[in-house]
Amino acid sequence: MPFIRIDTLRAGPERLAALGRAVHDALTETIGIPPDDRFQVLVDHDGTSGTLRYGDYLGVRRDDGIAYVAITLRSGRTPAQKQALYRRIAELAEAYTGTEPRNVFVVLTENEPADWSLGEGAAQYLEGAEA
């Protein structure tokens, strides 16, 4: 059950939707997320009322083609699985949208089953574990 937020700068709706598909496809391919488990917030900033900031940290030369991808999911993946996920997101973002891999910035945040409510005011993962 990942929750995804993707932020871009003047990407337009088609590129933003394709980035969402790239991230979802990478999640299903690398860590086995079910195909219908898609919860995403896709935000395109216009550069005036909202914008993105970036630098060349760690020698990666980013530009306005940047896509920030924030993934929140339950803990339990190995470092190798995470690396495969990052790599596949960058590959698919380039294939689907032409986004250069240097402009794909991914942050992954892990949490526990009690940290999710999928609706109805219930902690479904916690209740499922107790059943």
Buried (B, 14 or more C-beta within 10 A) or exposed (E): BBBBBBBBBBBEEEBBBBBBBBBBBBBBBBBEBEEEEBEBEBEBBEEEEEEBEBEEEEEEEBEEBBBBBBBBBBEEBEEEEBEBBBBBBBBBBBEBBEBBEBBBBBEBEEEEBEEBEEEEEEBBBBEEEEE
